[in-house]
Each structure stands twice: as C-alpha cells, then as structure tokens.
C-alpha cells in the first residue's frame, strides 16, 4: 500500500483524506519481475503518458498534478492492476 495523507480545505471547510493504492507483491513479481513498490513507482508516469497521448490530459507549459482531472488517472491505475481507495480522516 502506498498513499498520501492530504490535509487542507474544501469549500471553506477543513478536510483530511488518505488516498492510497495497493499492489500485491506476488502479482507484480509474477507479471513484471519487480517488487510491488517498484511497480507502484513505475506505473504512475506510464498512466500519465497514456492520458496525455489519448488527449484526456492536455495543457500548455508546466502543469502540476492538481491542474489535471484526477479521476481518469485513478481509473486507469485500476485498469493497470493497482486499485485505489480514499479514506476520510
């Protein structure tokens, strides 16, 4: 499990969430010959590049991840075998 604990405000109210994705180590070793943590690191730019190539993500200049819609990224993570979850803190 790899994740990010995010604290901030949404619509003027405080909010904390833990966004995570899970990869089974046996699966990643069998399918790709790499440990789960390597797979979790490597899959993110692959997913981002696929979204850019398909025109789902676009823009000019240097954009941070918060400038792009997250749902297509999260959905494609699941398609690549790394399901995600969101837990309100």
Backbone bond lengths (Angstrom), bond angles and torsions (degrees), N, CA, C in turn:
res aa  C-N    CA-C-N  psi(-1)  N-CA   C-N-CA  omega(-1)  CA-C   N-CA-C  phi
1 X - - - 1.445 - - 1.522 108.38 -
2 X 1.317 116.76 126.83 1.461 122.14 174.20 1.518 106.71 -124.41
3 X 1.318 116.67 139.44 1.454 117.73 -177.06 1.504 114.17 -158.42
4 X 1.316 114.06 177.87 1.450 123.49 -179.80 1.519 109.06 -133.88
5 X 1.297 116.32 129.31 1.463 122.89 175.81 1.516 106.23 -96.63
6 X 1.318 116.78 116.48 1.458 122.41 -174.30 1.526 109.50 -113.74
7 X 1.325 115.41 128.29 1.469 121.75 177.55 1.521 107.75 -120.60
8 X 1.325 116.64 136.16 1.452 120.24 179.28 1.508 111.09 -179.48
9 X 1.326 115.51 -152.89 1.455 120.82 176.96 1.522 108.93 -126.99
10 X 1.318 115.24 149.12 1.455 121.89 174.09 1.520 106.45 -137.26
11 X 1.313 115.52 124.18 1.468 121.51 -177.71 1.530 111.30 54.02
12 X 1.333 115.86 37.39 1.459 122.02 176.45 1.517 115.74 81.66
13 X 1.330 118.59 -2.11 1.464 121.74 -179.62 1.527 109.88 -110.36
14 X 1.337 117.43 144.57 1.464 119.37 177.31 1.528 111.16 -64.60
15 X 1.333 114.89 144.89 1.465 119.85 179.21 1.527 109.15 -148.86
16 X 1.313 115.71 140.96 1.452 122.92 174.05 1.518 107.98 -131.89
17 X 1.325 116.69 132.06 1.457 121.32 176.99 1.528 109.24 -137.09
18 X 1.300 114.85 154.88 1.462 122.04 171.55 1.519 106.26 -116.13
19 X 1.328 116.68 113.81 1.460 123.42 178.63 1.521 107.13 -103.39
20 X 1.332 116.87 125.26 1.461 119.53 -174.00 1.523 111.21 -141.51
21 X 1.329 114.98 160.82 1.460 119.94 170.80 1.522 108.90 -137.74
22 X 1.329 114.25 149.09 1.456 121.84 -170.11 1.525 109.34 -120.40
23 X 1.326 115.74 136.58 1.463 121.67 174.44 1.520 108.01 -133.04
24 X 1.308 116.21 133.26 1.457 121.23 176.85 1.527 109.03 -79.89
25 X 1.336 116.64 125.74 1.461 121.21 -176.54 1.528 111.96 -63.37
26 X 1.329 118.22 -39.51 1.465 120.10 178.81 1.524 110.87 -63.23
27 X 1.332 116.60 -40.06 1.467 120.81 178.36 1.526 110.72 -62.51
28 X 1.338 117.07 -49.62 1.469 119.77 -176.52 1.529 111.37 -66.17
29 X 1.340 117.46 -35.58 1.467 119.68 176.62 1.526 110.46 -66.17
30 X 1.324 116.84 -42.95 1.464 121.39 -179.11 1.529 111.56 -67.40
31 X 1.337 116.62 -46.24 1.468 121.06 -174.30 1.530 113.78 -78.96
32 X 1.353 116.97 -36.33 1.461 120.23 -171.27 1.519 114.55 -127.53
33 X 1.337 116.97 -5.48 1.457 119.65 -179.67 1.517 113.26 70.23
34 X 1.319 116.98 21.67 1.457 122.13 -178.79 1.518 110.25 -132.85
35 X 1.334 115.44 150.53 1.459 120.32 177.16 1.523 110.58 -66.82
36 X 1.330 115.28 159.18 1.465 121.36 -177.70 1.525 111.97 -56.41
37 X 1.331 117.97 -41.89 1.462 119.91 -178.08 1.534 111.19 -64.60
38 X 1.321 117.37 -33.45 1.476 120.75 175.96 1.518 109.72 -68.04
39 X 1.334 116.88 -44.30 1.456 121.40 178.56 1.523 110.92 -60.47
40 X 1.345 117.20 -44.40 1.466 120.75 -179.05 1.523 111.26 -62.95
41 X 1.316 117.27 -33.80 1.460 120.80 177.98 1.527 110.86 -73.67
42 X 1.312 116.55 -42.96 1.466 121.26 -173.92 1.519 113.69 -75.53
43 X 1.329 118.46 -30.99 1.461 120.39 -173.18 1.533 112.23 -71.34
44 X 1.323 118.36 -28.99 1.470 120.61 -175.93 1.527 113.85 -60.77
45 X 1.334 120.41 -50.06 1.470 117.74 177.60 1.522 112.87 -67.84
46 X 1.332 117.97 -29.24 1.465 120.59 176.45 1.522 110.03 -62.76
47 X 1.330 116.26 -46.87 1.463 121.14 178.75 1.524 110.58 -62.49
48 X 1.323 117.48 -44.63 1.467 121.29 179.52 1.526 111.05 -61.03
49 X 1.319 117.33 -44.35 1.475 120.27 179.39 1.520 111.59 -64.60
50 X 1.322 117.02 -38.32 1.465 119.66 178.04 1.527 110.75 -63.87
51 X 1.326 117.57 -41.41 1.461 120.60 178.33 1.527 111.34 -65.40
52 X 1.319 116.94 -37.86 1.466 120.25 177.54 1.526 110.90 -67.68
53 X 1.330 116.97 -44.00 1.469 120.85 -179.21 1.522 111.77 -63.47
54 X 1.332 116.69 -33.61 1.467 121.14 -179.80 1.522 112.33 -82.89
55 X 1.341 117.63 -6.68 1.456 121.18 -179.40 1.517 113.95 81.40
56 X 1.329 117.09 6.75 1.462 120.44 177.79 1.524 109.53 -69.99
57 X 1.324 116.01 -40.35 1.467 122.21 173.39 1.517 107.69 -108.44
58 X 1.320 116.76 133.11 1.460 120.45 176.82 1.519 109.03 -156.11
59 X 1.307 115.18 169.51 1.456 121.04 178.76 1.509 109.51 156.05
60 X 1.308 115.66 172.79 1.459 121.51 179.70 1.516 109.52 -112.73
61 X 1.325 115.88 144.89 1.462 120.50 177.49 1.518 111.74 82.00
62 X 1.308 114.15 -165.91 1.461 120.95 -179.98 1.530 108.38 -89.37
63 X 1.324 116.19 120.56 1.456 121.07 -178.90 1.521 109.82 -117.10
64 X 1.304 116.27 135.34 1.456 120.79 173.26 1.514 109.46 -79.89
65 X 1.321 117.58 163.16 1.461 119.83 -177.72 1.521 113.56 -60.30
66 X 1.329 117.35 -27.31 1.472 119.38 -179.72 1.525 112.30 -70.47
67 X 1.333 118.17 -11.76 1.465 121.79 178.56 1.528 112.24 -85.06
68 X 1.318 117.68 -5.69 1.455 121.98 -175.28 1.526 110.04 -117.75
69 X 1.323 117.67 150.17 1.470 119.32 179.98 1.535 110.63 -66.80
70 X 1.335 117.88 127.86 1.467 120.07 -174.97 1.519 115.03 -78.30
71 X 1.321 117.56 -29.22 1.467 119.40 -172.21 1.529 113.63 -59.54
72 X 1.353 120.28 -43.24 1.466 118.70 177.89 1.535 112.01 -59.92
73 X 1.323 116.67 -36.96 1.464 120.90 178.26 1.525 110.46 -64.26
74 X 1.327 116.54 -49.17 1.462 120.79 -178.79 1.525 111.64 -63.59
75 X 1.320 116.99 -39.95 1.464 120.24 178.48 1.526 111.70 -64.97
76 X 1.322 116.66 -39.07 1.466 119.74 179.38 1.529 110.94 -71.61
77 X 1.326 118.30 -31.26 1.470 120.23 173.06 1.526 109.80 -56.61
78 X 1.323 116.05 -45.41 1.463 120.40 179.53 1.526 110.37 -61.25
79 X 1.324 117.13 -42.51 1.462 120.83 179.28 1.526 111.84 -62.19
80 X 1.332 116.80 -30.10 1.465 121.55 178.30 1.526 112.86 -83.56
81 X 1.313 118.43 1.07 1.453 121.05 175.81 1.520 115.48 96.66
82 X 1.317 117.22 15.70 1.464 120.54 178.50 1.520 109.65 -126.44
83 X 1.339 116.86 82.49 1.462 119.96 -178.38 1.524 112.11 -62.31
84 X 1.309 115.71 155.41 1.453 120.99 -176.66 1.532 109.49 -126.23
85 X 1.312 114.64 166.27 1.446 120.54 176.87 1.523 109.69 -149.67
86 X 1.315 115.93 162.93 1.454 122.60 178.97 1.522 107.86 -133.21
87 X 1.308 115.94 124.45 1.460 120.85 -179.84 1.526 109.09 -119.03
88 X 1.310 115.77 123.43 1.464 120.15 174.39 1.528 108.09 -70.37
89 X 1.312 116.92 136.39 1.464 121.45 -179.13 1.514 109.13 -96.89
